[in-house]
Amino acid sequence: MSKPAPSRPRIAKAKRTFCIVASRFNAQYVQGLVDHATEELRALAPEAAISLHRVPGAFEIPVVTRELASRKSTNAVIACGVILQGETNHAQNLSRSVTDALQRIAVEHGVPVINVVLSFNSEAQARARCLENKINRGTEAARAAVEIARVLADLRGG
């Protein structure tokens, strides 16, 4: 069962760079994630540079994420996509592949990758978590990005 987002971290005063990589597939739901993430990033890190990079589908998210993570200036990447379960197991395979790739990129490059490539059984689930405010995964992703960027900056002395 989904619960409301964790509480907001404190506002970041340091200059940070956040990149959002967003799929064009299932555009309505992905745009909801992007809008909520961007709004929350602007509230929590008013001095942050935020860039948006569009890709065709969820499968293409890791390659662009890897490129962004290789840049020294990137503090965190938020990967946004929506995968709807169909009649075959393609959605499960895609979801697992993307998740594994994103985690590998984060560990290899030492840059947080917030995985908001979400799999849903129905459009009602996608609507609730991508478009509405009560349980919006874009909002949660932005909070996680700001918090983990702060943790890593503290550990790295910056």
Buried (B, 14 or more C-beta within 10 A) or exposed (E): EEEEBEEBBEEBEEEBBBBBBBBEBBEEBBBBBBBBBBBBBBBBBEEBEBEBBBBEBBBBBBEBBBBBBEEEEBBBBBBBBBBBBEEEEEBEEBBEEBBEBBEEBBEEBEBBBBBBBBBBEEBEBBBBBBBEEEBBBBBBBBBBBBBBBBEBBEEEEE
